Amino acid sequence: MHFSEEERPIAIQIYGSQPETMAEAARIVEEVGADVCDINMGCPANKVLKGCAGAALMRDIDLAERIIAAVRSAISIPLTVKFRLGFNDKERNFLELGRVCEANGVQAVSMHGRTAKQMFRGEADWSEIARLKEELSIPVIGNGDVREPGDALRMLAETGCDGVMIGRGATKNPWIFRQIAARMSGGRVPEPTLEDRRDLILGHFQMVAQRDPDKIALHKLRKFTGWYTHGLPHGRKLRQQINQLPDVESFFRALESFFDELEVGRAA
């Protein structure tokens, strides 16, 4: 695992269904230098649920508690837990799991305002985040449907939560964090320039290409390009083109050409 000092604090998330295995994973998290260990009890993906991990643990609170206790006793760094409203609408037991977390030494929890069955459909129920905040004395971090800077401020105001977690909203707009900071300070919310996009994309992609074998790197680069070029002129054409490219070198040539053409179009 690679990270730089400027990225701290670093939190590493683990998931699983065996308390002993999770405790060992947490020890590794601490050994590699992470500042926080987070347990995933909210993932709704079928491949995770089948292993009785992620959000499946919300259907077995006793097992969830054993995992939390085992991990807490294995490490000295702060421990957090992320979960959802429940497995489905009939099993909204987030308050119970939140109390279990607090009783077992968890320093903070984050909650996505949907059930596992909802996946990412419908709207996140922020009112339930507010209920969790009222119930617990440890920090509560809200998650779900924060796509724009204003959404973050609205979540803080409507729920009273201590922080906001952003997942998919940051993939298409990785500048959202500085935009939120600007909004909170009363300043102008900066839109990313073409240079911002070019620098971020090429800088990120160069790191990926340096660390991963070509085949793995190319897969990642295609995925990230879909996110980073969202809303740019001719972005769809670029995404179609890179799916046909055979190697990382040709990928970078196509990307450079794409931005050069955008620069020419802007100057015209």
Sequence and secondary structure as in RCSB ss.txt:
>XXXX:A:sequence
MHFSEEERPIAIQIYGSQPETMAEAARIVEEVGADVCDINMGCPANKVLKGCAGAALMRDIDLAERIIAAVRSAI
SIPLTVKFRLGFNDKERNFLELGRVCEANGVQAVSMHGRTAKQMFRGEADWSEIARLKEELSIPVIGNGDVREPG
DALRMLAETGCDGVMIGRGATKNPWIFRQIAARMSGGRVPEPTLEDRRDLILGHFQMVAQRDPDKIALHKLRKFT
GWYTHGLPHGRKLRQQINQLPDVESFFRALESFFDELEVGRAA
>XXXX:A:secstr
    GGG S EEEE  S HHHHHHHHHHHHHTT SEEEEEE    HHHHTTT GGGGGG HHHHHHHHHHHHHH 
SS EEEEE S SSGGG  HHHHHHHHHHTT  EEEEESS TTTTT S   HHHHHHHHHH SS EEEES   SHH
HHHHHHHHH  SEEE STHHHH TTHHHHHHHHHTT       HHHHHHHHHHHHHHHHHHS HHHHHHHHHHHH
HHHTTTSTTHHHHHHHHTT  SHHHHHHHHHHHHHHHHHHHH 
